[in-house]
Amino acid sequence: MSMFKKLLASVGIGAATVDTRLYNDALIPGEMLNGEVHITGGDTSQDIEDIYLKVVTEYKRETDETTVIEECILVKYCLSEPFSLYPKEAKVIPFSLQLPYETPLTVGHQPVYVRTGLDISLAIDPKDKDYIEVHPHPLMQLVLEGLESLGFQLHKVDTEYNPHLGGRYPFIQEFEFKPIGKYQGYLDELEVIFALNSDDLDVLIEIDRRARGFGGFLAEAFDMDERYVRCRVTSVDLNYPQDVEAMLDNLIQSRI
């Protein structure tokens, strides 16, 4: 019977289970993700080689004129050393890890989730997936509100493959804005990329001017109408939102 139970456990029947319980499933980039992993033994003893926790997201990649969705592991965290789990035994392992500053915001359908699993010798690895919400960091929110005050409306957010701008991860999250205020008729759109650090936020803005006349049409056709500007905001700027709005306004006006 014991050998039969082990055989069943190796294909996932009556095997150990894992359940991750997050203390808080809504965070901002750079915050600590805290929780507990609850492990319950199955019908037979099993040797647990590793308990892993991964923070995972996804991004789009264009390949052969097809868009594919690829997975990116932002964090892989080992929770314990190898141990034996006895039948019906219950273990609780607390954890605390920092959400990377590069974690994309969960805007629209952008997923970010925690995947927890057990590496078990000669058995199916039981997994648990928990989705989390990632909200804008205060510095990001400062820029987003400044652009909104200038008459820009968020139109689309995409997380796309870009190893050149993505830093230590192969993707960027791009925020596309449409002008509905004073810049309407002058700009087609703004595309904004954030690069958040522990103390500041770098902002890359691509300004796409509206084509005017034949010359403007040619410029647009060859992407010559796009202009890039950069700026940086820090925690000090949180006390002066009007100054940040004015800085963004000046940067945009200097390129149109």
C-alpha positions as CSV (number, residue, x, y, z in Angstrom):
1,M,0.0,0.0,0.0
2,S,2.8,2.4,0.9
3,M,4.5,1.9,-2.5
4,F,1.1,2.4,-4.2
5,K,0.5,5.6,-2.3
6,K,4.0,6.9,-3.3
7,L,3.1,6.1,-7.0
8,L,-0.1,8.0,-6.7
9,A,1.7,10.9,-5.0
10,S,4.2,11.0,-7.9
11,V,1.4,11.8,-10.3
12,G,-0.2,14.3,-7.9
13,I,-2.9,12.2,-6.3
14,G,-2.8,12.5,-2.5
15,A,0.3,14.5,-2.7
16,A,1.5,17.6,-0.7
17,T,-0.3,20.9,-1.3
18,V,0.9,24.4,-1.1
19,D,-1.0,27.6,-0.4
20,T,0.5,31.1,-0.3
21,R,-1.4,33.7,1.7
22,L,-0.4,37.3,1.1
23,Y,-0.7,39.9,3.9
24,N,-1.4,42.6,1.3
25,D,-2.0,42.0,-2.4
26,A,-1.9,45.7,-3.4
27,L,1.5,47.3,-3.5
28,I,3.7,49.9,-5.3
29,P,7.0,49.1,-6.9
30,G,9.8,48.9,-4.3
31,E,7.4,47.9,-1.4
32,M,7.8,44.7,0.7
33,L,5.7,41.7,-0.2
34,N,4.9,39.8,2.9
35,G,3.0,36.6,3.5
36,E,3.1,33.0,4.5
37,V,3.4,29.7,2.6
38,H,1.2,26.9,4.1
39,I,2.3,23.4,3.2
40,T,0.2,20.3,4.0
41,G,1.5,16.8,3.6
42,G,-0.3,14.3,1.5
43,D,-1.0,10.6,2.1
44,T,2.6,9.6,2.2
45,S,6.0,11.1,3.2
46,Q,7.7,13.2,0.5
47,D,11.1,14.7,0.3
48,I,10.9,18.5,-0.4
49,E,14.1,19.6,-2.2
50,D,13.1,23.2,-2.5
51,I,10.3,25.7,-1.8
52,Y,10.4,28.5,-4.3
53,L,8.5,31.7,-4.7
54,K,8.6,33.7,-7.9
55,V,7.2,37.1,-8.8
56,V,6.2,36.9,-12.4
57,T,4.9,39.2,-15.1
58,E,4.3,39.0,-18.9
59,Y,5.2,41.2,-21.9
60,K,4.5,41.3,-25.6
61,R,7.1,40.5,-28.2
62,E,6.9,40.8,-32.0
63,T,8.3,37.9,-33.9
64,D,7.8,37.0,-37.5
65,E,4.9,39.4,-37.8
66,T,3.2,37.7,-34.9
67,T,2.7,39.0,-31.3
68,V,3.6,36.5,-28.6
69,I,3.3,36.7,-24.9
70,E,6.4,35.9,-22.9
71,E,6.8,35.4,-19.2
72,C,9.4,37.2,-17.1
73,I,10.5,36.1,-13.7
74,L,11.1,39.3,-11.7
75,V,12.2,37.6,-8.5
76,K,13.0,34.0,-7.5
77,Y,13.1,33.5,-3.8
78,C,14.2,30.2,-2.0
79,L,12.1,29.7,1.1
80,S,13.8,26.7,2.8
81,E,16.4,24.0,2.8
82,P,15.5,20.5,1.8
83,F,13.3,18.6,4.3
84,S,11.0,15.6,4.7
85,L,7.3,16.3,4.9
86,Y,5.3,13.6,6.7
87,P,1.7,12.5,6.0
88,K,-0.8,15.3,6.8
89,E,2.0,17.3,8.4
90,A,1.4,21.1,8.3
91,K,4.1,23.7,7.9
92,V,3.9,27.5,7.8
93,I,6.8,29.5,6.4
94,P,6.7,33.3,6.5
95,F,8.4,35.4,3.9
96,S,9.3,39.0,3.1
97,L,10.8,40.2,-0.2
98,Q,11.0,43.5,-2.0
99,L,8.9,44.0,-5.1
100,P,11.4,45.2,-7.8
101,Y,11.2,48.9,-8.8
102,E,10.9,47.7,-12.4
103,T,7.7,45.8,-11.7
104,P,5.0,46.9,-14.2
105,L,1.8,48.5,-13.0
106,T,-1.2,46.2,-13.3
107,V,-3.1,48.6,-15.6
108,G,-5.6,47.1,-18.0
109,H,-4.9,43.4,-18.4
110,Q,-1.2,43.5,-17.3
111,P,-0.7,40.6,-14.9
112,V,1.7,40.4,-12.0
113,Y,1.5,37.3,-9.8
114,V,3.3,35.2,-7.2
115,R,3.9,31.6,-8.1
116,T,4.9,29.3,-5.3
117,G,5.9,25.7,-5.7
118,L,7.5,22.7,-4.2
119,D,10.4,20.8,-5.9
120,I,9.6,17.2,-5.0
121,S,11.8,14.3,-6.1
122,L,10.0,12.0,-8.6
123,A,6.7,13.8,-8.3
124,I,4.7,16.5,-9.9
125,D,5.6,20.0,-8.5
126,P,2.4,21.4,-6.9
127,K,2.0,25.1,-7.6
128,D,0.0,28.0,-6.3
129,K,-0.6,31.3,-8.2
130,D,-1.7,34.5,-6.5
131,Y,-2.3,37.7,-8.4
132,I,-1.3,41.1,-7.0
133,E,-2.2,44.6,-7.8
134,V,0.7,47.0,-8.5
135,H,-0.3,50.7,-8.2
136,P,1.8,53.8,-9.2
137,H,4.6,54.9,-7.0
138,P,4.0,58.4,-5.6
139,L,6.6,59.8,-8.0
140,M,4.9,58.1,-10.9
141,Q,1.5,59.4,-9.7
142,L,3.0,62.9,-9.6
143,V,4.0,62.8,-13.3
144,L,0.7,61.1,-14.3
145,E,-1.3,63.8,-12.5
146,G,0.9,66.6,-14.1
147,L,0.2,65.3,-17.6
148,E,-3.5,65.0,-16.8
149,S,-3.5,68.6,-15.7
150,L,-1.9,69.6,-19.0
151,G,-4.8,68.0,-20.9
152,F,-3.4,64.5,-21.7
153,Q,-5.6,61.5,-21.3
154,L,-4.2,58.0,-20.8
155,H,-5.2,56.0,-23.9
156,K,-3.2,52.8,-23.7
157,V,-0.6,51.0,-21.6
158,D,1.5,48.2,-23.1
159,T,4.4,46.1,-21.7
160,E,6.6,45.3,-24.6
161,Y,10.0,43.6,-25.3
162,N,12.7,46.2,-25.4
163,P,16.1,45.0,-24.1
164,H,17.8,48.3,-24.8
165,L,15.6,50.4,-22.6
166,G,14.5,47.7,-20.2
167,G,17.5,47.7,-17.9
168,R,17.9,44.4,-16.1
169,Y,14.6,43.1,-17.5
170,P,13.9,42.7,-21.3
171,F,10.8,44.8,-21.3
172,I,9.4,48.3,-20.8
173,Q,6.0,49.5,-19.8
174,E,4.8,52.3,-22.2
175,F,2.1,54.8,-21.3
176,E,0.4,56.3,-24.3
177,F,-1.5,59.6,-23.9
178,K,-3.8,61.5,-26.3
179,P,-4.0,65.3,-26.0
180,I,-7.5,66.6,-25.2
181,G,-6.5,70.1,-24.0
182,K,-4.4,72.9,-25.4
183,Y,-2.1,70.5,-27.2
184,Q,-4.9,69.0,-29.2
185,G,-4.2,69.7,-32.9
186,Y,-0.4,70.1,-32.2
187,L,0.4,66.6,-31.0
188,D,-0.8,63.1,-32.0
189,E,0.3,61.5,-28.8
190,L,2.8,61.3,-25.9
191,E,4.5,58.0,-25.0
192,V,6.0,57.9,-21.5
193,I,8.4,55.3,-20.0
194,F,9.3,55.3,-16.3
195,A,12.5,54.2,-14.8
196,L,12.0,54.1,-11.0
197,N,14.9,54.0,-8.5
198,S,14.9,54.0,-4.7
199,D,15.3,57.8,-4.5
200,D,14.1,59.2,-7.9
201,L,12.2,58.6,-11.1
202,D,13.6,59.1,-14.6
203,V,11.0,59.9,-17.2
204,L,11.5,59.4,-21.0
205,I,8.9,61.1,-23.1
206,E,8.4,60.6,-26.8
207,I,6.6,63.5,-28.4
208,D,4.8,62.7,-31.6
209,R,3.9,65.9,-33.4
210,R,0.9,66.1,-35.7
211,A,1.8,66.2,-39.4
212,R,1.1,69.5,-41.2
213,G,1.3,69.9,-45.0
214,F,3.5,67.8,-47.3
215,G,6.7,68.4,-45.3
216,G,4.9,67.3,-42.2
217,F,3.6,64.2,-44.0
218,L,7.1,63.2,-45.1
219,A,8.4,63.7,-41.6
220,E,5.7,61.6,-40.1
221,A,6.2,58.9,-42.7
222,F,9.9,58.6,-41.8
223,D,9.3,59.0,-38.0
224,M,11.3,62.3,-38.1
225,D,8.5,64.1,-36.2
226,E,9.2,62.2,-33.0
227,R,11.2,64.0,-30.3
228,Y,12.5,62.6,-27.1
229,V,12.9,64.4,-23.8
230,R,14.0,63.3,-20.4
231,C,13.4,64.6,-16.9
232,R,13.9,63.4,-13.4
233,V,11.7,63.9,-10.3
234,T,12.7,63.2,-6.7
235,S,10.9,62.9,-3.4
236,V,11.4,66.6,-2.9
237,D,9.2,67.3,-5.9
238,L,6.3,65.7,-4.1
239,N,5.8,68.9,-2.2
240,Y,5.8,71.0,-5.4
241,P,3.4,69.4,-7.9
242,Q,2.9,72.7,-9.8
243,D,6.6,72.9,-10.5
244,V,6.6,69.4,-11.9
245,E,3.6,70.3,-14.1
246,A,5.4,73.4,-15.3
247,M,8.6,71.4,-16.1
248,L,6.6,68.9,-18.2
249,D,4.8,71.8,-20.0
250,N,8.1,73.5,-20.8
251,L,9.7,70.2,-22.1
252,I,6.7,69.5,-24.4
253,Q,6.6,73.1,-25.7
254,S,10.3,73.0,-26.5
255,R,9.8,70.1,-28.9
256,I,6.8,71.4,-30.9
